[in-house]
Amino acid sequence: MTRFVVTIKLKPGAEEVVDMHKIWDGLANIDTPGMLAFHAGFDTRRHFASNWSFAVVIDFVDMEAFESWFEHPDHIEVTVPVVPYIVETSRVVYEIPG
């Protein structure tokens, strides 16, 4: 299994302008085979100024499924509204032995 984790720090006020739940739904529904699970949510400990705004964790059957999803044209299209509000992003993709 392949896991993709992304954390994003948004500019102040971005959550009031960008509908992240709509973006997460769009990402979860990209039509590629092999997605096993999709989880996304805002940081619940926001009083720490250094925390990320939100995280997305997605499990795929394998690296090929992840790459197919990540490179899908809808991936770019769905995320366009949030891009101007992103301060910083971190990503990691790793294999989970099964």
C-alpha positions as CSV (number, residue, x, y, z in Angstrom):
1,M,0.0,0.0,0.0
2,T,1.1,3.5,-0.8
3,R,0.3,6.4,1.5
4,F,0.3,10.1,0.5
5,V,0.4,12.8,3.2
6,V,0.3,16.5,2.5
7,T,0.2,19.3,5.0
8,I,-0.6,22.9,3.9
9,K,-0.3,26.2,5.7
10,L,-2.8,28.8,4.4
11,K,-2.6,32.6,4.5
12,P,-4.7,34.2,7.2
13,G,-8.3,34.5,6.2
14,A,-8.1,31.8,3.5
15,E,-10.5,29.5,5.2
16,E,-13.3,32.1,4.9
17,V,-12.6,32.5,1.1
18,V,-11.9,29.0,-0.1
19,D,-14.3,26.1,0.4
20,M,-11.8,23.4,1.4
21,H,-14.5,20.8,1.9
22,K,-15.5,21.2,-1.7
23,I,-11.9,20.8,-2.8
24,W,-11.4,17.8,-0.6
25,D,-14.6,16.2,-2.1
26,G,-13.2,16.9,-5.6
27,L,-9.9,15.3,-4.7
28,A,-11.6,12.3,-3.2
29,N,-13.7,11.8,-6.3
30,I,-11.0,11.9,-9.0
31,D,-11.8,9.1,-11.3
32,T,-8.7,6.9,-11.1
33,P,-8.6,3.3,-9.8
34,G,-6.8,2.2,-6.7
35,M,-7.7,4.8,-4.0
36,L,-8.4,3.0,-0.8
37,A,-9.1,5.8,1.7
38,F,-9.2,9.6,1.8
39,H,-9.0,11.7,4.9
40,A,-8.7,15.4,5.2
41,G,-9.2,17.9,8.0
42,F,-8.2,21.2,9.6
43,D,-5.7,21.3,12.4
44,T,-7.6,21.3,15.7
45,R,-4.7,22.8,17.6
46,R,-4.6,26.1,15.8
47,H,-3.5,28.1,18.8
48,F,0.1,26.9,18.0
49,A,1.2,29.4,15.4
50,S,3.6,27.0,13.8
51,N,1.0,24.3,13.0
52,W,-0.2,23.6,9.5
53,S,-3.7,24.6,8.5
54,F,-4.8,21.2,7.3
55,A,-3.7,17.8,6.3
56,V,-4.8,15.3,3.6
57,V,-3.9,11.6,3.9
58,I,-4.7,9.2,1.1
59,D,-4.1,5.5,0.8
60,F,-3.6,3.8,-2.6
61,V,-3.2,0.2,-3.6
62,D,0.3,0.9,-5.0
63,M,2.6,3.7,-6.3
64,E,1.1,3.4,-9.8
65,A,-2.4,4.2,-8.4
66,F,-1.0,7.2,-6.5
67,E,0.8,8.5,-9.6
68,S,-2.3,8.1,-11.8
69,W,-4.3,10.1,-9.3
70,F,-1.6,12.8,-8.7
71,E,-1.0,13.3,-12.4
72,H,-4.7,13.3,-13.3
73,P,-5.8,16.7,-14.9
74,D,-8.7,16.9,-12.4
75,H,-6.1,17.1,-9.6
76,I,-4.8,20.4,-10.9
77,E,-8.3,21.7,-11.8
78,V,-9.7,20.9,-8.3
79,T,-6.9,22.6,-6.4
80,V,-6.6,25.8,-8.5
81,P,-8.9,27.9,-6.1
82,V,-6.7,27.3,-3.1
83,V,-3.2,27.8,-4.7
84,P,-3.1,31.6,-4.3
85,Y,-3.7,31.1,-0.6
86,I,-1.0,28.6,0.2
87,V,2.0,29.7,2.2
88,E,3.8,26.4,2.5
89,T,3.3,22.7,1.6
90,S,4.9,19.5,2.7
91,R,4.4,16.2,1.0
92,V,5.5,12.6,1.7
93,V,4.7,9.4,-0.2
94,Y,5.7,6.1,1.4
95,E,5.1,2.4,1.2
96,I,3.3,0.5,4.0
97,P,4.3,-3.1,4.0
98,G,1.4,-5.4,3.8
